[in-house]
């Protein structure tokens, strides 16, 4: 078991242990007050049945990470919990004052949107309203409202965090897969840009050399020499792609383009006038030149080509113009130009490909001579803390402050004996304890220094114990349990838990010494235990969520490394042999041209066959790395959105019969749509719907988080690439706001009969 897996396992066990102990404390406290009010067999049996059922529902239904909290079962359980919380109130009026917290917290878990917060507040007010007839003073009623709110948040938080831990554990592998997929696309692009040209050039030159054997021997020898050079360079390219390093020489590419075009019978004119370029800009322009020449050879019947490279105003441009416009200039022109557009835009440049009315075709690219420094690649959403971590921090802050307010209200019960000074002391001690807990003990950073931690513990101890002994009242010490929780967090593990137990027992002893009855002493022990565990759990679980979040990049990096190794093996297995064979046979042919022309022609025929097979292998590898599975992308989208605390609804019609290119395009749209949602919006709900008929398939991705920059989200290169893909299939893509103030990305693709 790895360290990450061990930590994940610990976080889950910790969550279940803390939830069980804290919930048992709430339920045990209520049962204790039932016994105090009258321990008859009927009351004992009835209260136990209700309390155990509440505990069962909370632990087995609402707190299970695998539970579907939007199902009919969950709503039924919530209704049953409401009955168990309010129906027993006439029989156990004051003893049942802590039970509405379970209902309030579970309502936050189950109910949707704003309704849950309305119910949350209504439950807290109802708890106080049911106590009015018993003559409870206003301070007591306020305490019942506050205890429902705080305990409700505790129930909600402790029930929700284990689910988030599980979701993040699932998302780790999904995010690693996403990084792998991005690396696959990069590999496919490099394969297309680097090896496709080389193998096409080899094929072309072999055909030319075969025709010249016996007639133009010197020309054939020159072509064979160039074939050897290209084959050797291709082998270097294979190694470069596998090791993820590649810097092209613009000068070499210019000469290569001149040679290949001339060999193909294309009259070529090249003009070069540019300033010094950075390696990145030089490589991009060389790639544009290579792709432009490759497209010309593959998709046109050009007889003339002009290549112009010039620089002005800090930018350098390249123009490749030929008189053989592609047969389908307006259609899909392959992934090569899309790759070039991605490369140029990454440097802050642009790419334009267009056909003129006179039948010429122009490819124009422009990049800055010195582009901005390249930023390190980052994983999705690393620019801000994850929602789960921020949620845990806000929850902890609210709970700590809430417990402090409850302690002050509890001290107000003894106003007659402690007076204004005692209540003020309780308020100040509660506030100081909360400040030390939030500012030092539970800091989101790596943690305080040992000296600062010990100082914080000492400060909390002073705030807890001095008021109790000065006024002779155990309710004036703020929240004593926070001292135990802080000790468990700041001290070494065994010492910390020994200190935790000592604080809990000590609070019981202090209550006994100060003359409290058995019920009050028991309450003090339970309260100190619960408060300390809640502080410890919310702090530790939040830090574990942060660790899991940070592990994404580590795991993604490892996954990418493994993918590189696998890709290197594929390159070696598929292309290494072919390119080596081409090199060897070309060398042999070069020696045989003047000695045995027939044998040389035979060897060239085999070189031609090998080069064609190698080119097919390149396309095969690139295709396998480009194709996306719609089912896998749907599952990945659900996991990622759930991990980001976004409620997702998926409705997918049967799509097994859809054409492969349609499914791949829809998978790409889904991936880009979810990526944009995560990066550019603050959505809480997302709906993914795919519907198909005989003639049309439609996919909608709708969310309620309007992008921070709606224009950017709509017009960015990602949406532009998707539009190109969808239109290549005769469809259309729309992205924008709806009348319902949601953001919708819709892809519509027609289906052939």
C-alpha positions in Angstrom: 0.0 0.0 0.0 1.4 3.4 -1.0 1.6 6.4 1.3 -1.2 8.1 -0.5 -3.4 5.1 -0.3 -2.6 4.7 3.4 -3.6 8.3 4.0 -6.8 7.9 2.1 -7.7 4.8 4.1 -6.8 6.6 7.3 -9.1 9.5 6.3 -12.0 7.2 5.7 -11.6 5.4 9.0 -11.1 8.6 10.9 -14.3 10.0 9.4 -16.4 7.0 10.4 -14.9 6.8 13.9 -15.4 10.5 14.6 -19.0 10.5 13.1 -19.9 7.5 15.3 -18.5 9.0 18.5 -19.9 12.5 17.9 -23.4 11.2 17.0 -23.3 8.8 19.9 -22.5 11.7 22.1 -25.5 13.6 20.9 -27.8 10.6 21.3 -26.3 9.6 24.7 -26.8 13.2 26.0 -30.5 13.1 25.0 -31.0 9.7 26.7 -29.3 11.0 29.8 -31.9 13.8 30.1 -34.7 11.3 29.4 -33.5 9.3 32.5 -33.3 12.4 34.5 -36.9 13.4 33.7 -38.3 10.0 34.7 -36.8 6.6 34.1 -39.9 4.5 33.6 -39.7 1.3 31.4 -41.9 2.8 28.8 -40.0 6.0 28.5 -36.7 4.1 28.4 -37.9 1.7 25.7 -39.6 4.4 23.7 -36.7 6.9 23.8 -34.1 4.2 23.0 -36.1 3.0 20.0 -36.3 6.6 18.6 -32.7 7.5 19.4 -31.3 4.3 17.9 -33.4 4.7 14.8 -32.2 8.3 14.4 -28.6 7.0 14.7 -29.2 4.3 12.2 -30.7 6.6 9.6 -27.9 9.1 10.1 -25.1 6.6 9.8 -26.5 4.1 7.3 -28.4 6.4 5.0 -27.2 10.0 5.2 -23.5 9.5 6.0 -22.7 6.7 3.5 -20.5 7.9 0.7 -22.2 5.5 -1.7 -25.7 6.7 -0.8 -27.9 8.4 -3.4 -29.1 11.4 -1.5 -31.4 12.5 -4.3 -33.3 9.2 -4.4 -36.8 8.4 -3.2 -35.2 6.3 -0.4 -33.3 9.4 0.9 -36.5 11.5 0.9 -38.4 8.8 2.7 -35.6 8.6 5.3 -35.7 12.3 5.7 -39.5 12.2 6.3 -39.0 9.4 8.9 -36.3 11.5 10.6 -38.6 14.5 10.8 -41.2 12.3 12.6 -38.6 11.0 15.0 -37.4 14.5 15.8 -40.7 16.2 16.4 -43.3 13.6 17.4 -41.5 12.6 20.7 -41.2 16.2 21.8 -44.4 16.2 23.9 -43.1 13.1 25.8 -39.5 14.2 26.1 -39.7 18.0 25.8 -36.3 19.3 27.0 -34.4 16.0 26.5 -35.2 16.1 22.8 -33.7 19.6 22.3 -30.6 18.4 20.5 -32.3 16.1 18.0 -33.4 18.8 15.5 -29.7 19.2 14.6 -29.8 15.8 12.9 -32.8 16.8 10.8 -31.3 20.2 10.0 -28.0 18.6 8.8 -29.7 15.9 6.9 -31.9 18.4 5.1 -28.8 20.1 3.9 -27.6 16.8 2.5 -30.8 15.7 0.8 -32.8 18.7 -0.3 -31.8 20.7 -3.4 -30.7 24.4 -3.8 -32.1 27.1 -1.6 -34.9 24.9 -0.3 -32.4 23.1 2.0 -31.3 26.3 3.6 -34.8 27.4 4.2 -35.6 24.0 5.8 -32.4 24.3 7.8 -33.4 27.6 9.4 -37.0 26.5 9.8 -36.0 23.4 11.8 -33.8 25.6 14.1 -36.7 28.0 14.7 -39.2 25.1 15.2 -36.9 23.7 17.9 -37.2 26.9 19.9 -41.0 27.2 19.1 -41.7 23.8 20.6 -40.1 24.9 23.9 -42.0 28.1 24.5 -44.9 26.4 26.3 -42.5 25.1 28.9 -41.6 28.6 30.1 -38.0 28.7 28.7 -36.6 32.2 28.9 -35.5 34.1 25.8 -31.8 33.2 26.4 -32.7 29.5 26.5 -34.8 29.8 23.3 -31.8 31.4 21.6 -29.6 28.6 22.8 -32.0 26.0 21.3 -31.9 27.8 18.0 -28.1 28.1 18.1 -27.6 24.5 19.1 -29.8 23.3 16.2 -27.8 25.5 13.7 -24.4 24.4 15.0 -25.1 20.8 15.5 -26.9 20.7 12.1 -23.7 22.1 10.4 -21.7 19.5 12.3 -23.9 16.7 11.2 -23.8 18.0 7.6 -20.0 18.5 7.6 -19.1 15.2 9.2 -21.5 13.4 6.9 -20.4 15.2 3.7 -16.6 15.1 4.1 -16.2 11.3 3.9 -18.2 11.5 0.6 -15.8 14.2 -0.7 -12.8 12.1 0.3 -14.2 9.2 -1.7 -15.0 11.4 -4.7 -11.6 12.9 -4.7 -10.0 9.5 -4.5 -12.0 8.5 -7.6 -11.2 11.8 -9.3 -7.5 11.2 -8.9 -7.4 8.4 -11.4 -9.7 10.3 -13.7 -7.5 13.4 -13.6 -4.5 11.2 -14.2 -6.3 9.7 -17.2 -7.0 13.2 -18.4 -3.4 14.1 -18.2 -2.5 10.9 -20.1 -5.1 11.8 -22.8 -3.5 15.3 -23.2 -0.1 13.6 -23.6 -1.6 11.2 -26.2 -2.8 14.2 -28.2 0.6 15.8 -28.0 2.2 12.6 -29.1 -0.2 12.2 -32.0 0.5 15.8 -33.1 4.3 15.3 -33.0 3.9 12.0 -34.9 1.9 13.8 -37.6 4.2 16.8 -37.8 7.5 15.1 -37.7 7.2 11.6 -39.2 4.4 12.1 -41.6 6.4 14.5 -43.7 9.5 12.4 -43.6 7.8 9.2 -44.7 5.9 11.0 -47.4 9.1 12.5 -48.7 10.8 9.1 -48.7 7.9 7.6 -50.6 8.0 10.4 -53.2 11.8 10.3 -53.7 11.9 6.4 -53.9 9.3 6.6 -56.7 11.4 9.2 -58.5 14.6 7.3 -58.0 13.1 4.1 -59.5 12.0 6.0 -62.6 15.5 7.4 -63.1 17.5 4.2 -62.6 19.2 3.3 -65.9 18.4 6.7 -67.5 19.7 9.4 -65.1 22.0 7.5 -62.8 23.6 10.6 -61.2 20.2 12.1 -60.4 19.1 8.8 -59.0 22.2 8.7 -56.7 21.4 12.2 -55.5 17.9 11.2 -54.7 19.1 8.1 -52.8 21.5 10.2 -50.8 18.6 12.5 -49.8 16.5 9.5 -48.9 19.2 8.3 -46.6 19.4 11.7 -45.0 15.6 11.9 -44.5 15.5 8.3 -43.1 18.3 9.0 -40.6 16.5 12.3 -39.5 13.3 10.4 -39.1 15.0 7.9 -36.8 16.3 10.9 -34.8 12.7 12.3 -34.7 11.4 9.0 -33.3 13.9 9.2 -30.5 13.1 12.9 -30.0 9.3 12.3 -29.7 9.8 9.4 -27.3 12.0 11.5 -25.0 9.7 14.6 -25.4 12.4 16.9 -26.9 12.3 18.3 -30.3 13.7 21.6 -31.8 13.5 21.9 -35.6 16.0 23.8 -37.7 14.2 26.3 -40.0 17.2 26.4 -42.4 17.2 22.6 -42.7 13.4 22.6 -43.3 13.8 25.2 -46.0 16.3 23.1 -47.8 14.3 20.0 -47.3 11.2 21.7 -48.7 13.1 22.9 -51.7 14.4 19.4 -52.4 11.1 17.6 -52.0 9.1 20.1 -54.1 11.7 20.0 -56.8 11.6 16.3 -56.8 7.8 16.4 -57.2 8.1 18.6 -60.2 6.9 21.7 -58.4 8.6 25.0 -59.4 9.6 26.5 -56.1 10.6 30.0 -55.1 11.9 30.7 -51.6 12.6 34.1 -50.2 13.9 34.4 -46.6 14.4 37.7 -44.8 13.9 37.5 -41.1 15.6 38.6 -37.9 16.9 36.2 -35.3 14.3 33.9 -33.8 13.9 32.3 -30.5 14.1 28.5 -30.6 10.4 28.2 -29.9 9.4 30.5 -32.7 11.9 28.9 -35.1 10.5 25.5 -34.3 6.9 26.6 -34.9 7.7 28.2 -38.3 9.7 25.1 -39.3 6.7 23.0 -38.4 4.3 25.2 -40.4 6.7 24.9 -43.4 6.8 21.2 -43.0 3.0 20.8 -42.7 2.4 23.2 -45.6 4.6 21.3 -47.9 3.2 18.0 -46.8 -0.4 19.2 -47.5 0.7 20.5 -50.9 2.1 17.1 -51.9 -0.8 15.1 -50.5 -3.9 17.2 -51.3 -3.1 19.3 -54.4 -1.7 19.1 -57.9 0.3 22.3 -57.7 2.9 23.2 -60.3 4.3 26.3 -58.6 4.9 27.2 -55.0 6.2 30.4 -53.4 7.6 30.4 -49.8 8.3 33.7 -48.2 9.6 34.2 -44.7 9.9 37.8 -43.5 10.0 39.8 -40.2 8.8 43.2 -39.2 7.8 44.9 -35.9 8.9 42.1 -33.6 7.0 39.4 -35.5 8.0 36.9 -38.2 5.6 35.5 -40.8 5.6 32.7 -43.3 3.6 32.5 -46.5 3.2 29.3 -48.5 1.3 30.0 -51.7 0.7 27.4 -54.5 -1.5 27.2 -57.6 -3.1 23.9 -56.6 -6.0 24.6 -54.3 -7.2 21.5 -52.3 -10.0 19.6 -54.0 -12.2 20.3 -51.0 -10.9 23.6 -49.7 -13.9 24.4 -47.7 -14.1 21.0 -46.0 -12.2 19.3 -43.3 -8.5 19.7 -44.0 -7.3 17.2 -41.5 -5.9 17.6 -38.0 -2.5 19.1 -39.3 -3.8 22.7 -39.6 -5.6 22.4 -36.3 -2.3 21.4 -34.7 -0.5 24.3 -36.4 -3.2 26.7 -35.1 -2.7 25.4 -31.6 1.1 25.8 -31.8 1.0 29.3 -33.2 -1.7 30.5 -30.8 0.3 29.1 -27.9 3.1 31.7 -28.8 0.6 34.5 -29.2 0.5 34.2 -33.0 -2.0 33.3 -35.6 -2.6 31.0 -38.6 -4.7 31.5 -41.7 -5.4 29.1 -44.5 -7.6 30.2 -47.5 -8.3 29.7 -51.1 -8.3 32.7 -53.5 -10.8 33.2 -56.4 -7.9 32.7 -58.8 -7.4 29.1 -57.6 -4.3 29.7 -55.5 -4.0 28.4 -51.9 -2.3 30.4 -49.2 -1.1 29.3 -45.8 0.0 32.2 -43.6 1.4 32.0 -40.1 2.7 34.8 -37.9 4.5 34.5 -34.5 6.4 36.9 -32.3 10.2 36.7 -32.7 10.6 36.5 -29.0 7.5 35.0 -27.4 6.6 35.4 -23.7 8.3 32.8 -21.5 6.5 29.5 -21.5 4.6 28.9 -18.3 4.9 25.5 -16.6 2.0 23.2 -17.5 -0.6 23.0 -14.8 -3.3 20.6 -14.0 -6.9 21.6 -14.1 -8.0 24.2 -11.5 -4.7 24.4 -9.6 -5.1 28.1 -9.4 -7.5 28.0 -6.5 -8.1 25.7 -3.5 -10.6 22.9 -4.4 -14.2 23.4 -3.4 -14.0 20.6 -0.9 -11.1 22.3 0.9 -12.8 25.7 0.9 -16.0 24.1 2.1 -14.2 22.4 5.0 -12.5 25.7 6.0 -15.7 27.7 6.0 -17.5 24.9 7.9 -14.8 24.8 10.5 -14.9 28.5 11.0 -18.7 28.6 11.4 -18.8 25.7 13.8 -16.0 27.1 16.0 -17.7 30.5 16.2 -21.1 28.8 16.8 -19.7 26.8 19.7 -18.3 30.0 21.2 -21.7 31.7 20.9 -23.4 28.7 22.5 -20.9 28.8 25.4 -21.7 32.4 26.0 -25.5 31.8 25.9 -25.0 28.9 28.3 -23.2 31.1 30.7 -26.1 33.6 30.6 -28.2 31.0 32.3 -26.3 31.7 35.5 -26.7 35.5 35.2 -28.0 35.7 38.8 -24.8 34.2 40.2 -22.1 35.4 37.9 -23.5 38.7 36.9 -22.4 40.9 33.9 -18.7 40.3 34.7 -19.1 36.5 34.5 -21.0 36.6 31.2 -18.5 39.1 29.8 -15.6 36.8 30.8 -17.3 33.9 29.2 -17.7 35.9 26.0 -14.1 37.0 26.0 -12.7 33.6 26.7 -14.9 32.0 24.0 -13.7 34.7 21.5 -10.0 34.3 22.4 -10.3 30.5 22.1 -12.0 30.8 18.7 -9.2 33.2 17.5 -6.4 30.9 18.7 -8.1 27.8 17.2 -8.8 29.4 13.8 -5.6 31.5 13.7 -3.1 29.0 14.9 -4.4 25.5 15.6 -6.3 24.9 12.3 -4.3 27.0 9.9 -4.6 25.8 6.3 -0.8 26.1 5.9 1.7 23.4 6.9 1.1 24.2 10.5 2.5 26.4 13.2 6.0 26.2 14.6 6.3 24.1 17.8 6.8 27.2 19.9 3.7 28.9 18.5 1.7 25.7 18.9 2.7 25.4 22.6 1.9 29.1 23.1 -1.5 28.6 21.6 -2.2 25.6 23.8 -1.2 27.6 26.8 -3.4 30.5 25.8 -6.4 28.2 25.3 -5.8 26.6 28.7 -5.7 30.0 30.4 -9.0 30.9 28.7 -10.6 27.6 29.7 -9.5 27.2 33.3 -9.0 30.7 34.8 -12.6 31.8 34.4 -13.9 28.5 35.9 -11.9 28.8 39.1 -12.2 32.6 39.5 -16.0 32.5 39.3 -16.5 29.0 40.6 -18.6 28.1 37.6 -17.7 25.4 35.0 -19.8 27.1 32.3 -17.5 30.2 32.0 -14.5 28.5 30.4 -15.6 29.0 26.8 -15.3 25.6 25.0 -13.1 23.4 27.1 -13.2 20.6 24.5 -11.3 22.7 22.1 -8.2 22.4 24.3 -8.3 18.6 23.9 -8.9 18.9 20.2 -6.0 21.4 19.8 -3.7 19.1 21.9 -4.5 16.1 19.6 -3.7 18.3 16.5 -0.6 20.1 17.7 1.2 17.5 19.9 2.7 14.2 18.9 0.1 11.6 18.2 0.2 9.5 21.4 0.9 12.5 23.7 -1.8 14.5 22.0 -4.5 11.8 22.6 -3.4 11.3 26.2 -3.8 15.1 26.6 -7.2 14.9 24.9 -8.4 12.3 27.4 -6.9 14.2 30.3 -8.8 17.4 29.3 -12.1 15.5 29.0 -11.7 13.7 32.3 -10.4 16.9 33.9 -13.5 18.8 32.8 -15.6 16.2 34.6 -13.5 16.5 37.7 -13.7 20.3 37.7 -17.5 20.1 37.3 -17.7 17.7 40.3 -15.4 19.9 42.5 -17.5 22.9 41.7 -20.6 21.2 42.9 -22.4 20.2 39.7 -24.9 17.2 39.8 -24.3 13.9 38.0 -26.2 14.9 34.9 -24.2 18.2 34.6 -20.9 16.4 35.1 -21.9 13.8 32.4 -22.9 16.5 30.1 -19.6 18.3 30.6 -17.7 15.1 29.7 -19.8 14.4 26.6 -19.6 18.0 25.5 -15.8 18.2 25.9 -15.4 15.0 23.9 -17.7 16.1 21.1 -16.3 19.5 20.8 -12.7 18.2 20.8 -13.4 15.5 18.2 -15.3 17.9 15.9 -12.4 20.3 16.0 -9.9 17.5 15.3 -12.0 15.9 12.6 -12.8 19.0 10.6 -9.2 20.2 10.8 -7.6 16.8 9.9 -10.1 15.9 7.2 -9.6 19.3 5.6 -5.8 18.8 5.6 -6.3 15.3 4.1 -8.5 16.7 1.4 -5.7 19.2 0.6 -3.2 16.3 0.4 -5.4 14.3 -1.9 -5.9 17.4 -4.0 -2.2 18.1 -4.3 -1.6 14.4 -5.1 -3.4 14.9 -8.5 -0.4 16.5 -10.2 1.9 13.8 -8.7 -0.3 11.0 -10.0 -0.9 12.7 -13.3 2.9 13.1 -13.8 3.5 9.5 -13.0 0.7 8.5 -15.4 2.2 10.7 -18.1 5.7 9.2 -17.6 4.2 5.7 -18.0 2.4 6.8 -21.1 5.7 8.1 -22.5 7.4 4.8 -21.9 4.6 2.9 -23.6 4.6 5.3 -26.5 8.4 4.9 -26.8 7.9 1.2 -27.1 5.2 1.6 -29.7 7.5 3.9 -31.7 10.4 1.4 -31.4 8.2 -1.6 -32.3 6.3 0.0 -35.2 8.7 2.5 -36.7 12.2 1.7 -35.5 12.5 -1.4 -37.6 10.9 0.2 -40.7 13.2 3.2 -40.7 16.2 1.1 -40.0 15.3 -1.2 -42.9 14.7 1.9 -45.2 18.2 3.2 -44.3 19.9 -0.1 -44.8 18.2 -0.8 -48.1 18.8 2.7 -49.4 22.5 2.3 -48.6 22.5 -1.0 -50.5 20.7 0.5 -53.4 23.2 3.4 -53.5 26.0 0.9 -53.9 24.1 -1.2 -56.5 23.0 1.6 -58.9 26.0 1.4 -61.1 26.8 -2.3 -60.4 23.4 -4.0 -60.7 20.6 -1.7 -61.8 18.0 -4.4 -61.8 18.8 -5.4 -58.2 18.8 -1.8 -57.2 15.4 -1.3 -58.7 14.2 -4.4 -56.8 15.6 -3.0 -53.5 13.9 0.4 -54.2 10.6 -1.4 -54.7 11.0 -3.0 -51.2 12.0 0.4 -49.8 8.8 1.9 -51.3 6.7 -0.8 -49.8 8.3 -0.4 -46.4 7.9 3.4 -46.4 4.2 3.1 -47.3 3.7 0.6 -44.5 5.6 2.9 -42.1 3.4 5.8 -43.1 0.3 3.7 -42.5 1.8 2.8 -39.1 2.2 6.4 -38.2 -1.4 7.1 -39.1 -2.5 4.0 -37.1 -0.6 5.1 -34.0 -1.7 8.7 -34.3 -5.3 7.6 -34.8 -5.3 5.3 -31.8 -4.0 8.1 -29.7 -6.6 10.6 -31.0 -9.7 8.5 -30.7 -11.8 9.1 -27.6 -14.4 6.9 -26.1 -17.7 8.6 -25.5 -18.6 6.2 -22.7 -15.3 6.8 -20.9 -15.6 10.6 -21.4 -19.1 10.5 -19.9 -17.9 8.6 -16.8 -14.9 10.9 -16.5 -17.1 14.0 -16.7 -19.4 12.6 -14.0 -16.5 11.9 -11.7 -14.8 15.2 -12.2 -17.9 17.3 -11.7 -18.9 15.3 -8.6 -15.4 15.8 -7.2 -15.8 19.5 -7.8 -19.0 19.4 -5.7 -21.1 20.1 -8.8 -24.4 18.2 -8.9 -24.5 16.5 -12.3 -27.4 14.9 -14.2 -26.7 12.7 -17.2 -29.3 11.5 -19.7 -27.8 9.6 -22.6 -29.8 7.9 -25.3 -28.4 4.7 -26.7 -25.5 5.7 -28.9 -23.9 2.3 -29.8 -25.2 2.7 -33.4 -23.7 6.1 -34.0 -20.9 6.4 -36.5 -17.4 6.3 -35.0 -16.4 9.8 -36.1 -19.6 11.2 -34.6 -19.0 9.5 -31.2 -15.4 10.7 -31.2 -16.5 14.3 -32.0 -19.1 14.2 -29.3 -16.6 12.8 -26.8 -14.3 15.7 -27.7 -17.1 18.3 -27.3 -18.0 16.7 -23.9 -14.4 16.9 -22.7 -13.9 20.5 -23.8 -17.3 21.6 -22.3 -16.5 20.1 -18.9 -13.0 21.5 -19.0 -14.4 25.0 -19.7 -17.0 24.6 -17.0 -14.4 23.7 -14.4 -12.0 26.5 -15.4 -14.3 29.4 -16.2 -17.5 29.1 -14.1 -18.7 28.7 -10.6 -21.5 26.2 -11.4 -23.4 24.2 -8.8 -25.5 22.1 -11.2 -24.7 20.6 -14.6 -26.9 18.7 -17.0 -25.5 16.6 -19.8 -28.1 15.3 -22.3 -27.6 13.4 -25.5 -30.5 12.6 -27.7 -30.6 11.0 -31.1 -33.1 10.3 -33.9 -32.8 8.8 -37.3 -31.5 12.0 -38.8 -29.9 14.0 -36.0 -27.9 13.6 -32.8 -27.9 16.5 -30.3 -25.8 16.9 -27.1 -26.4 19.7 -24.6 -24.1 20.6 -21.7 -26.0 23.1 -19.5 -24.8 24.6 -16.2 -25.9 27.4 -13.9 -22.4 28.9 -13.5 -22.1 31.8 -15.9 -18.5 32.0 -17.1 -16.3 34.7 -15.5 -15.6 35.8 -19.0 -18.5 34.7 -21.2 -16.9 36.0 -24.4 -13.7 34.2 -23.7 -15.5 31.0 -23.0 -17.4 31.3 -26.2 -14.7 32.5 -28.6 -11.6 30.8 -27.2 -9.5 28.5 -29.3 -11.1 25.4 -27.6 -14.6 26.3 -28.8 -13.2 27.3 -32.2 -11.6 23.9 -32.6 -14.8 22.2 -31.5 -16.8 24.2 -34.1 -14.4 23.1 -36.8 -14.7 19.4 -35.8 -18.5 19.6 -35.7 -18.9 21.4 -38.9 -16.6 18.9 -40.6 -19.5 16.4 -40.0 -22.1 18.8 -41.4 -23.2 19.9 -38.0 -23.2 23.0 -35.9 -22.0 24.1 -32.4 -23.6 26.8 -30.3 -22.3 28.2 -27.0 -24.0 31.0 -25.0 -26.5 32.1 -22.4 -30.1 30.8 -22.3 -33.2 32.7 -21.3 -33.1 30.7 -18.0 -29.7 32.4 -17.2 -27.8 29.2 -17.7 -24.9 28.5 -20.0 -25.4 26.0 -22.7 -23.0 24.3 -25.1 -25.0 22.5 -27.8 -23.6 20.3 -30.6 -25.9 19.1 -33.4 -24.7 16.6 -36.0 -26.8 15.2 -38.8 -26.9 11.5 -39.4 -27.0 9.9 -42.8 -29.9 7.7 -43.7 
